[in-house]
Amino acid sequence: MSKQEINEQIAPFKWVSSESNPGASVILVAGMYKQDVFDQRADEGFEGGGYDWASLAAVYLAERMPELESIVRFDPEADMFCAYSNDAEALRTFIIGFHEACEQPEVIADLFSRAELD
């Protein structure tokens, strides 16, 4: 699968990789996707920033792909979610599944109900 095909499949997440590195990263500018999910728990302090996305992604990873927990890592910033791995195929598996979950309102709301504020 080409970089362009991956990006089309996971938009608005963006796949970042280079020929010289076997790993890859995925980024998302926080606040531009699924903000309504985070707004449901705004009274608890969730804002939809990068750290909130990392909390949500961690729940997804633990519950849906525990075999990848030690392989896929998160490095969020206030305004950006970032997942990365030295294993590009593992990261691709994660982000495709995570994106699919995000596109299912009931699934993402259920997962987010267990996310913890960072």
HELIX and SHEET records of a PDB file:
HELIX    1   1 LYS A    3  ILE A   10  1                                   8    
HELIX    2   2 GLN A   35  ASP A   39  1                                   5    
HELIX    3   3 ALA A   42  GLU A   44  5                                   3    
HELIX    4   4 GLY A   50  ARG A   64  1                                  15    
HELIX    5   5 PRO A   66  LEU A   68  5                                   3    
HELIX    6   6 ALA A   88  CYS A  102  1                                  15    
HELIX    7   7 PRO A  105  PHE A  112  1                                   8    
SHEET    1   A 4 LYS A  14  SER A  18  0                                        
SHEET    2   A 4 ASN A  21  VAL A  29 -1                                        
SHEET    3   A 4 MET A  80  SER A  85 -1                                        
SHEET    4   A 4 ARG A  73  PHE A  74 -1                                        
END                                                                             
